[in-house]
Amino acid sequence: MPQQTVLAKIKELESERTDWFVKQDSLHLIMQYIRQGDFHRVLEIGTHIGYSALNFSLVADHVTTIEKDRIFIVEAVQNCLLSDNIELIQANAFDVLKRFNKEKRKFHCIFIDAHKPDYGEFLLLSIPLLEDNGAIFIDNTISHKTKLGTFFKDLENSGLSYKELNVGDGLIIAFKTRKFFQQNKIN
């Protein structure tokens, strides 16, 4: 589909913005990283209705997005069909991430914005999927801090280098760096 169609849909969705949408400043920062980092393959955990996937499709070659909530699926399918580089998977993210790990799939950028108590497990399942030069973005880390379960402990123990930004509702950006590779050396 033409980019103008995607842009028109994004504008329409933005006019109906809800609290469920990723905040504009967080979205723009992630998109800037995708563009500047030459991130071609993006994985989104938590599609909602496809708003962020549509935005990512403007700057990435391929966006894979996962949604399990049947309440959102119908609208997500309609929205994601507007871009020919979005793959919407309607399933439980745990199952999909485990399958992707078995298949050794890789992504340049991973965006986690789904069921908050599961963030820790989403993170741990995402790390093997991340290209060495990629980034993981985690949304709502300030606004939903008390709902994130073991996430911060899992992040601290992951070996990833990360920074929590006071952007949007709180956004963490995490990378594999020398520290990660040294901790995960195979003898």
Protein Blocks (a to p, Z undefined) as FASTA:
>chain_A
ZZklmmmmmmmmmmmocfkbccfklmmmmmmmmmmnopabdcdehjknommmmmmmmmpm
bdcdddfblklmmmmmmmmmmpckbccddddfklmmmmmmmnopacfbdcddddfklmmm
mmmmmmmmpcfklccddehklmmmmmnojmmmmmmmnopacddddehjbpadddddfklm
mmmpcZZ
